[in-house]
Amino acid sequence: MDESSSFQSLCALLWRAVTRARKFPACKMTTFRMAVNCCQRFQPKLNPLYFGNAIQSIPTYASAGDALSNDRHWCAEQLNKKVKAHDDVMVRKYVEDWDCGVRV
């Protein structure tokens, strides 16, 4: 598995701190959303002259119990897994769902 980025570690710290501050029960499902740059995820790649943004918000889920009983590294790994899994297929699925009015 690739190592988590410093940004993902910071997000994990924030996710755990907010979860702790809200005093959720261990069974409560929590969500952390990250904006992901999709420009380099498309296959074939976007035209180099493409002018604009291509970002999507991807959710990572964990119960409050998991987020707090595991360390920050575990939360960062969960975020990293979601970012790595957000490939061309996922980008296109999000676009198709958005176009159909389905909110993910």
N, C-alpha and C positions, 0 to 999 in steps of 0.2 A: 504494500500500500504506500502511496506517496505520502510524504510528510505534510502535515497541515501547514498552511501559511500563517504568518504573523497576524494577518487580518482575521483569519478563521479562529485563531486563538483568542483574539480580542473579542470577537463575536460570541465565542463560547463563554468567556468571562461575563459578558453582558447578559447572555441568556440565563446563566445560572444565577446571577445577582438579581435579576428581575423576578425569576421564578421564586427565589428565596424570599424576596421582599413582599411578594404577593401572598405568601404563606398558603400556597395551594396544597390540597391533600395529595398524597403520593400517587393516587390513581388518576389525577387530573392530567389530561393530555395537553402538552404545551407545543407551541409552534414557533420556530424562528425562521424568518424569511430573509433571503439574501438576493440582491440584484446580481444577475450573471450576464456578462458580455457574451452575446451570441454570434458576433461577427465571424470568429474563427471556428465556430462549431458547425456551421453549415457545410454540407457536402453536395455539390461542389462549393468551394469558397465563394463568398461574395466578391463582386468585381472590386478591384483595388480602388476604383474611382467612386465607389459607393459613398455617398455623403449622407450621414445620418447616424442615428443610434439603432442598435439592435440589442435590447436587453430584455430579460424576463426575470420575474420574481419567483424564486423557487423555495418551497417550504421544506423544512426539516422538522420532523415530529419526534417527541420523546415524552414519556410520562414525567411528571414533576419528580417522582421518586427516582427514576433513572437519571435525570439531569442533575439531581442533588447528591445521590449516593455514589455516583461515579465522579471522577475528577474532571478538571477542565479539559485535559487531553482527550478524554472519551467524547465529550461534547464536540470538540474541534474535529475529531475523526468523523463523527456523524455528519457534520457540515461538509467536510471534505469529500465524503462518499457521494453526497448529493450533487456537489459541484462536478465531480468527475463523471458521474452518471448522466449529466445533462449534455447529451451528445446531439447529433443531427436529428435522430429519430425523436428524441424528447422535445427538441426545439420545434420541430414540425407538428408534433402532437399538440403542444401548447397553442401554437398558432391556429391549428384546425379547431381545437376546442373553443378558443377565443372567438373565432369566426362564427361558430355555431351558437355562441351565446352561453356556453358552459363555463362557469367560473371555477378555476382550480385553486 
